[in-house]
Amino acid sequence: MKIDIIGDVHGCLDELYTLFSELGYEWEEGIPVHPEGRTPAFVGDITDRGPKSMEAIHFVHRLVVQESKAIYVPGNHCDKLYRFFLGNPIKEAHGLETTTAEYRNLTEEEQQDVKAKFMELIDNSPLYHVLPEANVVIAHAGIKGQDIGKVNKSVKTFVLYGDITGEKLPDGRPVRRDWAQHYTGDRWIVYGHTPTKEPRFVNRTVNIDTGCVFGGALTAFRLPEENTVSVPSSMPYIEEKFRY
């Protein structure tokens, strides 16, 4: 299996299109198709903060659900938007407010369409993907080796939010343990969630959230090649948003 795993898009759709072209995909009726039959995969957080969250939902839904040309796992921002669409009380902050603003600017018919597509995308996708044919696990914020194959409340929290301690940084972000330092498995774990200035390789893990929405880059990790391809962001650079 040849796969291109794409980091957190966060509504940066123009950069996503550029990345597909950089990866050698060709556009056929609005769909990126690779001549070698490669499969794109998304690590979650396709919406929030960036300029084109609604378009990102339509595009990823078409790729994953309608055309079966890509795979996807949800991120914490996806989970929050899903709960918003369910009608649950949720604070519109930390980027969600940009997506809900876009949503409210749509007609009622358009709202129903994008809501249905996003919820179908979530409902038809696993919490994380285990792909033996590519020797990889794709999980939004990562996963402990001993938890691969499990799905419960604690695993879901870890996969969506990382190894959080319950403490907060001065800017309100959660304190997270560096779980990748303790991973000893031989399968790749590819994740995003925490913006880094460069793809971060630790043991057999790689964080590919290179902060596109914060002015960094949008990155893909390719297997079996085990290399990365990045395209620069068009967004303003915000230094303090990067962890490493």
C-alpha positions in Angstrom: 0.0 0.0 0.0 1.3 3.4 -1.0 -0.1 6.1 1.2 0.2 9.9 1.7 -0.8 10.9 5.2 -1.7 14.6 5.4 -1.4 16.8 8.5 -4.0 19.1 10.1 -5.6 21.1 7.3 -7.7 23.5 9.5 -9.5 25.1 6.5 -6.4 25.8 4.5 -7.8 24.3 1.4 -5.6 26.2 -1.1 -2.5 24.7 0.5 -4.1 21.2 0.4 -4.6 21.5 -3.3 -1.0 22.7 -3.8 0.2 19.8 -1.7 -1.7 17.2 -3.8 0.0 18.7 -6.9 3.4 18.6 -5.2 2.8 14.9 -4.3 2.2 14.1 -8.0 -1.6 13.8 -8.0 -3.5 14.7 -11.1 -6.9 16.3 -11.0 -9.8 14.4 -12.6 -13.2 16.1 -12.3 -12.2 17.9 -9.1 -10.6 14.8 -7.5 -6.9 14.2 -7.0 -5.8 10.9 -8.4 -2.2 9.6 -8.3 -0.9 7.7 -11.3 0.7 5.1 -9.0 -2.6 4.5 -7.2 -1.5 6.2 -3.9 -4.1 6.7 -1.2 -4.4 10.1 0.7 -5.1 9.9 4.4 -6.1 12.8 6.8 -5.1 12.9 10.4 -8.1 15.0 11.4 -8.8 18.7 12.1 -9.9 19.6 8.6 -11.8 22.7 9.9 -11.4 25.7 12.3 -9.2 28.8 12.2 -8.5 28.7 8.4 -10.5 30.4 5.7 -12.3 27.5 4.0 -13.7 25.1 6.5 -17.0 24.6 4.7 -15.2 23.8 1.4 -12.9 21.5 3.2 -15.8 19.5 4.6 -17.3 19.1 1.1 -14.0 18.1 -0.4 -12.9 15.6 2.2 -16.4 14.1 2.4 -16.4 13.6 -1.4 -12.9 12.0 -1.3 -13.6 9.7 1.6 -17.3 8.9 1.6 -18.6 9.4 -2.0 -15.5 8.3 -4.0 -13.7 6.0 -1.5 -10.5 7.6 -2.7 -9.1 8.6 0.7 -9.2 7.7 4.4 -9.8 10.0 7.4 -9.7 10.0 11.2 -11.3 12.7 13.3 -9.4 15.2 15.4 -10.5 17.1 18.5 -11.7 20.0 16.4 -13.8 17.6 14.3 -15.2 16.1 17.5 -16.2 19.6 18.8 -17.9 20.5 15.5 -19.7 17.2 15.5 -21.1 17.9 19.0 -22.1 21.4 17.8 -24.0 19.9 14.9 -25.7 17.5 17.3 -27.0 20.5 19.2 -25.0 19.9 22.3 -23.9 23.0 24.4 -20.4 23.8 23.4 -18.2 26.9 23.7 -17.5 28.4 20.3 -13.9 29.2 20.9 -10.3 28.0 20.0 -11.1 28.1 16.3 -14.6 26.7 16.3 -16.1 30.2 16.1 -14.6 30.6 12.6 -16.3 27.5 11.3 -19.6 28.3 12.9 -19.5 31.8 11.5 -19.0 30.3 8.0 -21.8 27.9 8.6 -24.2 30.6 9.7 -23.5 32.6 6.5 -24.9 29.7 4.4 -28.5 29.3 3.3 -30.6 26.9 5.4 -30.4 24.3 2.5 -26.6 24.7 2.4 -26.4 24.3 6.1 -28.3 21.1 6.1 -26.1 19.8 3.3 -22.7 20.5 4.9 -24.0 19.3 8.3 -25.2 16.0 6.9 -21.9 15.5 5.0 -19.7 16.2 8.0 -21.7 14.0 10.3 -21.7 11.2 7.7 -17.9 11.6 7.4 -17.5 11.2 11.2 -20.0 8.4 11.5 -18.3 6.4 8.8 -14.7 6.8 10.1 -12.9 5.0 12.9 -11.3 6.7 15.8 -8.0 5.7 14.4 -6.8 3.6 11.5 -4.6 0.6 11.8 -3.2 -0.3 8.4 -1.1 -3.5 8.5 -0.4 -3.4 4.8 1.5 0.0 5.3 2.8 -0.9 8.9 1.2 2.3 10.2 -1.3 3.5 12.7 -2.9 6.9 12.0 -4.3 8.7 15.1 -4.9 12.4 15.4 -2.9 13.1 18.6 -1.2 9.7 18.8 -1.8 6.5 20.7 0.1 4.4 23.2 1.4 1.2 21.8 -0.4 -0.9 24.3 -3.7 0.8 23.3 -3.6 -0.1 19.6 -6.7 -2.1 18.9 -8.6 -0.7 21.9 -11.5 1.8 21.8 -12.7 3.2 25.2 -13.2 6.5 26.8 -9.6 7.0 27.9 -8.2 5.9 24.5 -10.6 8.3 22.8 -9.4 11.2 25.0 -5.8 10.3 24.3 -6.3 9.9 20.5 -8.2 13.2 20.2 -6.3 15.4 22.7 -3.0 13.7 23.4 -1.5 12.7 26.7 -3.0 15.6 28.7 -2.2 16.1 32.4 -5.2 18.2 33.3 -3.0 21.2 33.9 -3.1 24.4 31.7 -0.3 26.5 30.3 -0.5 30.3 30.9 -2.2 30.8 27.5 -4.9 28.2 28.3 -3.5 25.3 26.3 -3.4 21.9 28.0 -0.1 20.6 29.3 0.7 17.4 27.4 3.3 14.7 28.1 5.7 13.7 25.3 4.3 10.2 24.9 6.3 9.5 21.7 9.5 9.3 23.8 8.2 6.1 25.4 6.9 4.4 22.3 8.9 1.2 21.5 6.8 -0.4 18.8 7.9 -1.2 15.2 4.8 0.2 13.5 4.7 3.8 12.5 2.4 6.0 14.4 1.6 9.1 12.4 -0.2 11.9 14.1 -0.7 15.7 14.2 -2.5 17.9 16.8 0.5 19.7 18.2 2.0 22.3 15.8 5.7 21.8 15.2 8.1 23.9 13.0 9.3 20.7 11.2 8.0 17.2 11.0 9.0 15.7 14.4 10.4 12.1 14.3 10.7 10.4 17.7 11.3 6.6 17.8 8.9 5.1 15.2 6.5 8.1 15.4 6.1 11.3 13.4 4.1 14.4 14.1 3.1 16.0 10.8 1.2 19.0 12.1 3.6 21.7 10.9 1.1 24.5 11.7 -0.2 25.5 8.3 -3.0 27.6 9.8 -0.4 29.4 11.9 1.8 30.3 9.0 4.0 27.2 8.9 3.5 24.5 6.3 1.1 21.7 5.3 3.0 18.4 5.4 2.4 14.8 4.2 4.3 11.7 5.3 4.7 9.1 2.6 4.9 5.4 3.0 6.6 3.1 2.2 9.2 5.8 1.3 9.2 7.2 4.8 9.8 10.8 3.7 7.9 14.0 4.0 6.7 16.6 1.5 5.6 20.1 2.7 4.2 23.2 1.0 4.4 26.7 2.7 1.4 28.3 4.2 -0.2 31.6 3.0 -1.3 32.4 6.5 0.4 34.9 8.9 3.2 33.3 10.9 2.5 33.1 14.7 5.6 31.9 16.5 4.1 31.2 19.9 1.7 28.6 18.4 4.5 26.2 17.7 5.5 23.7 20.4 8.9 22.4 19.0 
